[in-house]
């Protein structure tokens, strides 16, 4: 395990070495006003890498900024209404795409392009998802209006029309898209046609869905009464697994759920990151000490998303 530097404001309160997926955890942290940062910690919660968002960009963190470790070691992140940035481990910006219509999520694709979403305050005239080449050319775009413009969803408005908050390119070439305001997830083909609607009537404010190896969909669900992750069989619409943890009850909003290679699930809430087994046992927990976020500023504070980087990665 790489050793690092303790941070007095975060702590690992649970760690069961023989039950966790060993590695480091990369996450966006905005708990200190005006000092957003990207942090990588070891299993003890020691900081092994930290990147401070430049002061001139620190205002662009609402509604939270996504981070992703790239295969070569660089880190990709989104600053909503500012752009998408890639930095190396020395903190140098090696690529950027400046665009005020980006928010929530960006993924680097195997072809070198970047998939970005716009759901901050999107309108029917906006593409909710775009694929951008390294030079900034838009090579693919998806407009929700083509499928939902004349439907019962046409007149919704809550921080944007769809408030799209995630998109993932699938191995098939299709794209999985989370439409928060519609309370559902869609799978669209390269032509933009919706092939599958997932979670309709089952989800509330879904965030960051992913397709699992078994074909099910794992998604962070922000219900009106509780925030938890659910695994849905898209063929039957049945919920086959749900995470309900006392640890996460004070960590609203839940923004991210990742299934780890050992079958555990990594959950990210505003004040804690939890790894739990399929049976619901918490085997690792990192907490932000003495912090609770409520009110209109809550969405941009604390933790947003995280990912576990396996020790063999």
Rosetta blueprint (number, residue, H / E / L):
1 X L
2 X L
3 X L
4 X L
5 X E
6 X L
7 X L
8 X L
9 X L
10 X E
11 X E
12 X E
13 X E
14 X E
15 X E
16 X L
17 X L
18 X L
19 X L
20 X L
21 X L
22 X L
23 X E
24 X E
25 X E
26 X E
27 X E
28 X E
29 X E
30 X E
31 X L
32 X L
33 X L
34 X L
35 X L
36 X L
37 X E
38 X E
39 X E
40 X E
41 X E
42 X L
43 X L
44 X L
45 X L
46 X L
47 X E
48 X E
49 X E
50 X E
51 X E
52 X E
53 X L
54 X L
55 X H
56 X H
57 X H
58 X L
59 X L
60 X L
61 X L
62 X L
63 X L
64 X L
65 X L
66 X L
67 X E
68 X E
69 X E
70 X L
71 X L
72 X L
73 X L
74 X L
75 X E
76 X E
77 X E
78 X E
79 X E
80 X L
81 X L
82 X L
83 X E
84 X E
85 X E
86 X E
87 X E
88 X L
89 X L
90 X L
91 X L
92 X L
93 X E
94 X E
95 X E
96 X E
97 X E
98 X E
99 X L
100 X L
101 X L
102 X L
103 X E
104 X E
105 X E
106 X E
107 X E
108 X E
109 X L
110 X L
111 X L
112 X L
113 X L
114 X E
115 X E
116 X E
117 X E
118 X L
119 X L
120 X L
121 X L
122 X L
123 X L
124 X L
125 X L
126 X L
127 X L
128 X L
129 X E
130 X E
131 X E
132 X E
133 X L
134 X L
135 X L
136 X L
137 X L
138 X E
139 X E
140 X E
141 X E
142 X E
143 X L
144 X L
145 X H
146 X H
147 X H
148 X H
149 X L
150 X L
151 X L
152 X L
153 X L
154 X L
155 X L
156 X L
157 X L
158 X L
159 X L
160 X L
161 X L
162 X L
163 X L
164 X E
165 X E
166 X E
167 X E
168 X E
169 X E
170 X L
171 X L
172 X L
173 X L
174 X L
175 X E
176 X E
177 X E
178 X E
179 X E
180 X H
181 X H
182 X H
183 X L
184 X E
185 X E
186 X E
187 X E
188 X E
189 X L
190 X L
191 X L
192 X L
193 X L
194 X E
195 X E
196 X E
197 X E
198 X E
199 X L
200 X L
201 X L
202 X L
203 X L
204 X L
205 X L
206 X L
207 X E
208 X E
209 X E
210 X E
211 X E
212 X L
213 X L
214 X L
215 X L
216 X L
217 X E
218 X E
219 X E
220 X E
221 X E
222 X E
223 X L
224 X L
225 X L
226 X L
227 X E
228 X E
229 X E
230 X E
231 X E
232 X E
233 X E
234 X L
235 X L
236 X L
237 X L
238 X E
239 X E
240 X E
241 X E
242 X E
243 X L
244 X L
245 X L
246 X H
247 X H
248 X H
249 X L
250 X L
251 X L
252 X L
253 X L
254 X L
255 X L
256 X E
257 X E
258 X E
259 X E
260 X L
261 X L
262 X L
263 X L
264 X L
265 X E
266 X E
267 X E
268 X E
269 X L
270 X L
271 X L
272 X E
273 X E
274 X E
275 X E
276 X E
277 X L
278 X L
279 X L
280 X L
281 X L
282 X E
283 X E
284 X E
285 X E
286 X E
287 X E
288 X E
289 X L
290 X L
291 X L
292 X L
293 X L
294 X L
295 X L
296 X L
297 X L
298 X H
299 X H
300 X H
301 X L
302 X E
303 X E
304 X E
305 X E
306 X E
307 X E
308 X E
309 X E
310 X E
311 X L
312 X L
313 X L
